[in-house]
Amino acid sequence: MYKRRPVLTFLTGLLGGVCLSLLTGMGLFYSYVTQTLRPNSTPIERPLNILLTATWQPMPSQTSPFNEAETALNAGQPEKVKELLYPAIESWTSNEDRVRGYKLLGEAELMQGHAQLAVPYFEKLYFYEPSAENLFLLATTYDFGGDNKSALSKYQELANWENLPPEIDIEFIDSRVYEISRALGTPVPTHTARP
């Protein structure tokens, strides 16, 4: 009985140490993930923020759900944006309402760090308003959410877009196409020189 006690003590201490190490490691990993997944700490921060800051400004005399949602988004209240717009989705009949609503819902999800939940809204946004800006927003959201194949596809589509607006950084797009292609092990496409 005397010999079993040190073994049990050793095993209990070892098990306790392993559990403590795992808990500490999980805490550090969680801290690292939450810091790196914030929209303002990613390598796509600059180009993505260019488009996210170009939101519609509400008219003070109008009190539509869209204006209230924009005000809530600008105040950092993404949950309120969703509360205001979810019930109205089925009633959006015009393309303008759909474009405005899906963009606001996508931005609200991004503000909460939910890139994968923002993607369907930005897909619909791009469907109803197929512009380079909306395609860029969709590509960077896929990228931020970790969907490399979809991000690569959208970046390649942007790389071939005629007359990109000046606020979209073509060098950023080319670098993401190159980096994602290498990461996926696919051939890196070559592009012709741009003017």
C-alpha positions as CSV (number, residue, x, y, z in Angstrom):
1,M,0.0,0.0,0.0
2,Y,2.9,2.4,0.7
3,K,4.3,1.9,-2.8
4,R,0.9,2.6,-4.6
5,R,0.5,6.0,-3.0
6,P,3.4,7.7,-4.7
7,V,2.3,6.3,-8.1
8,L,-1.2,7.6,-7.5
9,T,0.1,10.9,-6.4
10,F,2.3,11.1,-9.4
11,L,-0.5,10.1,-11.8
12,T,-2.9,12.6,-10.2
13,G,-0.3,15.4,-10.4
14,L,0.5,14.5,-14.0
15,L,-3.2,14.4,-15.0
16,G,-3.8,17.7,-13.2
17,G,-0.8,19.3,-15.0
18,V,-2.0,18.0,-18.4
19,C,-5.5,19.4,-17.8
20,L,-4.1,22.7,-16.6
21,S,-1.8,22.9,-19.7
22,L,-4.7,22.1,-22.0
23,L,-7.0,24.8,-20.4
24,T,-4.2,27.4,-20.6
25,G,-3.5,26.4,-24.2
26,M,-7.2,26.6,-25.1
27,G,-7.4,30.0,-23.5
28,L,-4.4,31.3,-25.4
29,F,-5.7,29.8,-28.6
30,Y,-9.1,31.4,-28.1
31,S,-7.5,34.7,-27.4
32,Y,-5.4,34.5,-30.5
33,V,-8.4,33.5,-32.7
34,T,-10.6,36.2,-31.4
35,Q,-7.9,38.8,-32.0
36,T,-7.1,37.6,-35.5
37,L,-10.7,37.2,-36.6
38,R,-11.7,40.7,-35.8
39,P,-12.4,42.7,-39.0
40,N,-9.9,45.4,-38.1
41,S,-7.0,43.0,-37.6
42,T,-6.9,41.1,-40.8
43,P,-4.6,41.6,-43.8
44,I,-7.7,42.4,-45.9
45,E,-8.6,45.3,-43.4
46,R,-7.7,48.2,-45.7
47,P,-9.5,47.2,-48.9
48,L,-12.5,45.8,-47.0
49,N,-12.9,48.9,-44.9
50,I,-12.9,51.1,-48.0
51,L,-16.1,49.6,-49.1
52,L,-17.7,49.3,-45.6
53,T,-17.2,52.9,-44.8
54,A,-19.0,53.9,-48.0
55,T,-22.5,53.2,-46.5
56,W,-25.6,55.3,-47.2
57,Q,-26.1,58.1,-44.7
58,P,-29.6,58.3,-43.3
59,M,-31.8,61.2,-44.1
60,P,-32.9,62.8,-40.8
61,S,-36.5,63.4,-42.0
62,Q,-37.1,59.7,-43.0
63,T,-37.6,57.0,-40.5
64,S,-37.6,53.9,-42.7
65,P,-36.2,50.6,-41.3
66,F,-33.2,51.1,-43.6
67,N,-32.4,54.4,-42.1
68,E,-32.8,53.1,-38.6
69,A,-30.6,50.1,-39.5
70,E,-27.9,52.4,-40.9
71,T,-28.0,54.5,-37.8
72,A,-27.7,51.3,-35.7
73,L,-24.8,50.0,-37.8
74,N,-23.0,53.3,-37.5
75,A,-23.6,53.2,-33.7
76,G,-22.0,49.7,-33.5
77,Q,-25.3,47.9,-32.9
78,P,-25.3,45.0,-35.4
79,E,-28.0,43.0,-33.5
80,K,-30.4,46.0,-33.8
81,V,-29.8,46.0,-37.6
82,K,-30.8,42.4,-37.8
83,E,-33.9,43.0,-35.6
84,L,-35.0,45.8,-37.8
85,L,-34.4,44.1,-41.2
86,Y,-35.1,40.4,-40.7
87,P,-38.9,40.8,-40.4
88,A,-39.0,43.0,-43.6
89,I,-36.9,40.8,-45.9
90,E,-40.0,39.2,-47.6
91,S,-41.5,42.6,-48.2
92,W,-38.6,44.0,-50.2
93,T,-40.0,44.3,-53.7
94,S,-37.6,46.7,-55.4
95,N,-34.0,46.0,-56.3
96,E,-33.0,49.2,-54.4
97,D,-34.5,47.8,-51.2
98,R,-32.8,44.5,-51.7
99,V,-29.4,46.0,-52.4
100,R,-29.6,48.3,-49.4
101,G,-31.0,45.6,-47.0
102,Y,-28.6,42.8,-48.0
103,K,-25.6,45.1,-47.7
104,L,-26.7,46.3,-44.3
105,L,-27.3,42.7,-43.1
106,G,-23.9,41.6,-44.4
107,E,-22.1,44.5,-42.8
108,A,-23.9,43.7,-39.5
109,E,-22.6,40.1,-39.7
110,L,-19.1,41.3,-40.5
111,M,-19.2,43.7,-37.6
112,Q,-19.8,40.7,-35.3
113,G,-16.9,38.8,-37.0
114,H,-19.3,36.4,-38.8
115,A,-17.9,36.4,-42.3
116,Q,-19.4,33.1,-43.2
117,L,-22.9,34.4,-42.3
118,A,-22.3,37.6,-44.2
119,V,-21.5,35.8,-47.5
120,P,-25.1,34.9,-48.4
121,Y,-26.1,38.5,-48.0
122,F,-23.3,39.7,-50.1
123,E,-24.0,37.0,-52.7
124,K,-27.6,38.4,-53.0
125,L,-26.2,42.0,-53.0
126,Y,-24.0,41.1,-56.0
127,F,-26.9,39.3,-57.7
128,Y,-29.1,42.3,-57.5
129,E,-26.3,44.8,-58.2
130,P,-23.5,43.2,-60.1
131,S,-20.8,45.9,-59.6
132,A,-17.0,45.6,-59.1
133,E,-17.5,47.1,-55.6
134,N,-19.9,44.4,-54.6
135,L,-17.8,41.6,-56.1
136,F,-14.8,42.9,-54.2
137,L,-16.8,43.0,-51.0
138,L,-17.9,39.4,-51.7
139,A,-14.4,38.2,-52.5
140,T,-12.9,39.8,-49.4
141,T,-15.6,38.3,-47.2
142,Y,-15.0,34.8,-48.6
143,D,-11.3,35.4,-47.9
144,F,-11.9,36.7,-44.4
145,G,-14.2,33.7,-43.7
146,G,-11.6,31.2,-44.8
147,D,-13.3,29.9,-48.0
148,N,-10.1,30.1,-50.2
149,K,-11.6,28.4,-53.3
150,S,-14.5,30.8,-53.5
151,A,-12.3,33.8,-52.6
152,L,-9.9,32.8,-55.4
153,S,-12.7,32.5,-57.9
154,K,-14.1,36.0,-57.0
155,Y,-10.6,37.6,-57.0
156,Q,-9.9,36.1,-60.4
157,E,-13.2,37.5,-61.7
158,L,-12.2,40.9,-60.4
159,A,-8.7,40.6,-61.9
160,N,-10.4,40.3,-65.3
161,W,-12.9,43.1,-64.7
162,E,-12.8,45.9,-67.2
163,N,-12.3,49.4,-65.8
164,L,-12.1,48.7,-62.1
165,P,-13.0,51.7,-59.9
166,P,-9.9,53.5,-58.4
167,E,-10.9,52.6,-54.8
168,I,-10.3,48.9,-55.6
169,D,-6.7,48.0,-55.3
170,I,-5.7,45.8,-58.2
171,E,-2.3,45.1,-56.6
172,F,-4.1,43.7,-53.6
173,I,-6.3,41.5,-55.8
174,D,-3.3,40.2,-57.7
175,S,-1.4,39.4,-54.5
176,R,-4.4,37.5,-53.1
177,V,-4.8,35.5,-56.3
178,Y,-1.1,34.6,-56.1
179,E,-1.1,33.8,-52.4
180,I,-4.3,31.8,-52.4
181,S,-3.3,29.9,-55.6
182,R,0.0,28.9,-53.9
183,A,-1.8,27.9,-50.7
184,L,-4.2,25.7,-52.6
185,G,-1.5,24.2,-54.8
186,T,-3.1,25.4,-58.0
187,P,-1.2,26.9,-60.9
188,V,-0.7,30.6,-60.3
189,P,-2.3,32.6,-63.1
190,T,-0.3,35.1,-65.0
191,H,-1.9,38.5,-65.9
192,T,-1.1,40.9,-68.6
193,A,0.3,44.3,-67.5
194,R,-2.3,46.9,-66.6
195,P,-2.1,50.5,-67.8
